[in-house]
Amino acid sequence: MTEFPRPKNYLYNEVFYFDGEIALIKGKYKDSEKYSIGMRWMVGESDLGYPSTFGNPMWMVVPTKLASFILEGIFNDLEVLRKNILNFQEFMDALEIVRARSIAI
């Protein structure tokens, strides 16, 4: 079983997508009141995956436009990628967030 990092600066409920290499979350980074999409590669040059800071595995905040492309891409290929969605409701909530923000941009 893969262990996902839980840094104190990026709070989230659970990983909603994991394909064996890339993991995605919906969380709140630092003191933000808004949710963002976090991503990390669980494999890499070290056992920590990427990104990591000072020997601690971290999540990176995905910019809204890029998050939209990623989540819409998963949604558009749902038949194939459904097996990688660990929590479908969390995935749909994340998709709704980026869709709403994309309209506002």
C-alpha positions as CSV (number, residue, x, y, z in Angstrom):
1,M,0.0,0.0,0.0
2,T,1.3,3.4,-1.0
3,E,1.7,6.0,1.8
4,F,0.8,9.6,0.7
5,P,2.4,12.6,2.5
6,R,0.4,14.6,4.9
7,P,2.3,17.9,5.3
8,K,0.8,20.4,7.7
9,N,0.7,23.1,5.1
10,Y,-1.6,21.3,2.6
11,L,-4.6,19.8,4.3
12,Y,-6.8,17.3,2.4
13,N,-9.2,14.5,3.1
14,E,-7.8,11.8,0.8
15,V,-6.1,11.1,-2.5
16,F,-8.8,10.9,-5.2
17,Y,-6.6,9.8,-8.1
18,F,-3.6,7.5,-8.2
19,D,-2.3,5.7,-11.3
20,G,0.8,4.2,-9.7
21,E,2.9,7.2,-10.4
22,I,0.9,10.4,-10.2
23,A,-1.4,11.3,-7.3
24,L,-4.0,14.1,-7.1
25,I,-5.8,15.7,-4.1
26,K,-8.3,18.4,-3.4
27,G,-7.0,20.4,-0.5
28,K,-6.4,23.8,1.1
29,Y,-2.8,25.1,0.9
30,K,-1.5,27.1,3.8
31,D,-4.1,29.6,5.0
32,S,-6.2,29.6,1.8
33,E,-9.9,29.5,2.2
34,K,-10.3,28.0,-1.3
35,Y,-9.6,24.5,-2.4
36,S,-6.9,23.8,-4.9
37,I,-5.7,20.7,-6.7
38,G,-2.5,19.2,-5.5
39,M,-0.3,16.8,-7.4
40,R,2.8,14.8,-6.9
41,W,4.8,12.1,-8.5
42,M,5.1,9.2,-6.1
43,V,8.2,7.8,-8.0
44,G,11.3,9.6,-8.7
45,E,15.0,9.9,-8.2
46,S,14.5,9.2,-4.5
47,D,12.1,7.2,-2.4
48,L,10.4,10.5,-1.5
49,G,9.0,11.1,-4.9
50,Y,8.6,14.6,-6.2
51,P,8.3,17.3,-5.0
52,S,10.1,17.1,-1.7
53,T,11.6,19.8,0.5
54,F,14.3,19.4,3.0
55,G,13.8,15.6,3.0
56,N,10.0,15.8,3.4
57,P,7.6,14.7,0.6
58,M,5.2,17.5,-0.4
59,W,2.4,18.3,-2.8
60,M,2.5,21.1,-5.4
61,V,-0.4,23.3,-6.1
62,V,-1.5,22.9,-9.7
63,P,-2.6,26.2,-11.4
64,T,-6.3,26.2,-12.2
65,K,-6.0,26.2,-15.9
66,L,-3.6,23.2,-15.8
67,A,-5.7,21.4,-13.2
68,S,-8.7,21.9,-15.6
69,F,-6.8,20.2,-18.5
70,I,-5.7,17.3,-16.2
71,L,-9.1,16.7,-14.7
72,E,-11.1,17.2,-17.9
73,G,-8.6,14.8,-19.6
74,I,-9.3,12.2,-17.0
75,F,-13.1,12.8,-17.3
76,N,-13.0,12.5,-21.1
77,D,-11.2,9.2,-20.9
78,L,-13.2,7.9,-17.9
79,E,-13.8,4.5,-19.4
80,V,-10.0,3.7,-19.3
81,L,-9.0,5.9,-16.3
82,R,-11.9,5.1,-13.9
83,K,-9.7,2.3,-12.3
84,N,-7.3,5.0,-11.1
85,I,-10.0,7.1,-9.3
86,L,-9.9,6.2,-5.7
87,N,-12.8,8.4,-4.7
88,F,-15.2,9.3,-7.5
89,Q,-17.1,11.9,-5.5
90,E,-13.9,13.7,-4.5
91,F,-12.8,13.6,-8.1
92,M,-16.2,15.1,-9.3
93,D,-16.0,17.8,-6.5
94,A,-12.5,18.7,-7.7
95,L,-13.7,18.8,-11.3
96,E,-16.6,21.1,-10.4
97,I,-14.1,23.5,-8.6
98,V,-11.8,23.8,-11.6
99,R,-14.8,24.1,-14.0
100,A,-16.3,27.0,-11.9
101,R,-12.9,28.8,-11.7
102,S,-12.2,28.3,-15.4
103,I,-15.5,30.1,-16.3
104,A,-14.5,33.0,-14.0
105,I,-11.0,33.4,-15.7
